[in-house]
């Protein structure tokens, strides 16, 4: 597979392919952002996955019957690379007029195998991908309380400011908010999402956490990087016994990205990371 540079797609007008074309895929090295935060691939303080929901996967049978499906993609945060989201959208679109099998089932199997093969080769790790034709009744993070800041709280910092965070000893800390907003590293388009945090043996003062999350508003990073940055700050400054940070971002171009990182495997939400389950969407997905 020929690997394109990330600036060959992002921020540029790109032709939409009418037939299957894996050459459009672009990858980005995770290490480019991790090293700034003293995160090293061989000694990461977390485990986890990047979960992608692809709502516009469509293709043809051999008699040109259109098939529309939803795809769920998963790969480990230990992969050397991530797939760039615009290139994934263009790659999936290249199946739109591609004949993939005699029957709808044959075509689905072909699509799943092809995407797993191409993405595994691109990012050099094992990839899971599953197609769905309907939703089940599960919902991710349903036990996480939603918090909104008090009206008296003022915000003045809009670049990542870990000095805002204030911790104190305590039991379990469970938090979610819809205030997460950053910008794409290349296009500078805004990325908004819901953030979910679980900690043990330490608490975060709520006003300080709100101010810290809001301080990402003028940061330019990929979704995966933002989650890892927040995790790293909470882990290093708060020293919790256990920690999970996850985000469910707003859909763009028919795809949402949901990174999750945790110190312990049992903290990873089973509904989210299981590619055999397709959960109900949150409001902004």
Steps between C-alpha positions, in 0.01 A plus 500: 500500500627848412490723810400860436619790713236653724519839329406339168136474614427728793396854415505434125241432234516129425328304225238254618588159363223308323660160552680331789834671562709426813773740385297794637563388860732714712657423836652715775764391753369513858848589626488849346277622781583248772862601538396854593322357804768250597294209370708218353359210301687235703389633841153650459312565827176381343336241279204557274356526153389740232140427402358637177134491397461528123138583420518518122652174375332406173594276208347289223427136439606355164161589350547863617258483793604764759573381856509755785659407831653647817859398577679478834879517496735425790875495546736520797658818631830309489501520119787700357265698274144630484295527181418857397123549504452685169700235316286229663184678383634521144609135515155386615339712230707318239282192563183689400501382138704183554346155444593292803313168480218293354272543801479766771659257747784423260556872447501572875756227566717635218480857635586395856799292390626770263481780756665289770783409261558853369490677837710235676767550234473878523538543875701181556279342765202269531172669404141395567215612275135396498200602291150547646161558343323608821562630853472305823365646822823554694636844581861582590586675826142497623615503865711814463334808655490811284645815656455863401709786643351749741389833361757685710796311355714713268726371222808685380749240370450335161832322452560179696572610859568208738588744780125559533440150636449458873487158671419368846478148651172317460316195376370440150466801270256469208451785257366586154456828316420631151745792524787330317606696193827514308600545135636275229878516488506568125168652386429687828133393479344468843457159667242481777416206718396355835779414747475216756734460799526239775759514779564317826663619824501863387250772418526797266353829611216547250557865413868429430408207275248708305758773448760246389267336247400839360871590465514264199279732290794647308713184491565336163515121538342181374228342715728219618767747608259708709384197699859391563602851607216519753580150626869584540429816701253329734730201544816699568355783708223317685673164550174299505495129579294443184407726211286493187456782250277462196339732247212466257540763230243655272463328164670672205483374143301195609763388755547551872813410697477378859841451667515340844804457727517323837751385758312172548319292240179467703447876474455485122130511411404161354217640289737746333799276431312187390478503119212251519285765668367818345383734774238771490640835393546789737317817400793652308607186317 
